[in-house]
Amino acid sequence: MSNAESKTDGSLIWFTSPYSNGAGGECVECAFTSDGALVRDSKSAEGPVVVVQGHVWQSFIRHLKNQQP
């Protein structure tokens, strides 16, 4: 996932992984904040958002990278 930061007007920049092909619509979107990451369903932008603390997000990404062949 690319690094994204909030726009200067305070709005969030949401993004999907470049590994998401979008064909099935089964994606999550992420946005970074100064405290960590936000995750939501790409099909329901107005729905609930999961808030993940920065150190937890980093640990999650590190684990994913270790699982790739």
N, C-alpha and C positions, 0 to 999 in steps of 0.2 A: 504494500500500500504506500502510496506517495504521502509525503508529509504535507499537511495542509494546516493552515492557521486561520484564525478569525479574520474577517475583513476589517478594515479600519472603522466601518460603521457599527461594528459589534455583532454583525450577523455571522453565522457559522458557514463554513465551506464544507458541505457534505460530499463524500466521494465513495466510490466502490472500488474494489480490488481490480487490477488489470486482468486477473485470472477469472473474473466473472464474465461469462459470455453473454449474459442477458437473455438467452433464448427461453429459459423456463421461468424467468422472473423470480427465481429463488435466491435473492441477494440481500445482503445487509449493506447499509451505508454507515460510514463512520465520519466523525468530525473530531478534531482535536481542540481541547481547551487548555488553559494554563494549568489545570489540575489533573488532566488525564484525557480520556476519550469518551465519546458518546457513540452509541450504536443503536440503529433503528432498522426496521423492516423497510426495504426500498419500495415495496408496494403500498405502504401505509405511512407516508411521511408525516401525517398528523397524529399518528398513533403513539404508543408509549416509547420512551427512550431509556435505554440502559446506560447508567453512568458508571464508568470504570476508572478507578484511581490510577494515576500514572504508573506507579510501580507494578501494579497488577497487570496493566496493559503491556508493559515492557516484558514481564515474565511470560505472559501469554504468547506474544510474538516470538520471543526467544524459543519457547517450546515448539511452536509451529515450524520454525526454521530448522530445528533439530530433527523433526519428523520427516523432512523432505529427503528423498534419495540423493 
